[in-house]
Amino acid sequence: MSTLEKAVVLLKGLSQEKLDMVVYILESLTVKQKIESMNIEELTPEEARIVDLALAELENGLGVEAESVWEEAGI
């Protein structure tokens, strides 16, 4: 029996709640693997400051102006 076949047998025996948890874990591992394989650049101190300011504005309920997003996306 292959590993995949064993996994299918085990998954079929789980309750829906536990199956949902396994799917969540597998999705998380897949996302983590994709992120790790990306070529991620380090932010400059200035870029990090801009990101921090933007996140603080969002957390304080200031939101983002749609026009700014559209302009940056070229819409």
Secondary structure, DSSP 8 states (H G I E B T S, - for coil): --HHHHHHHHHHTS-HHHHHHHHHHHHHHHHHHHHHHS------HHHHHHHHHHHHHHHTT----HHHHHHHHT-
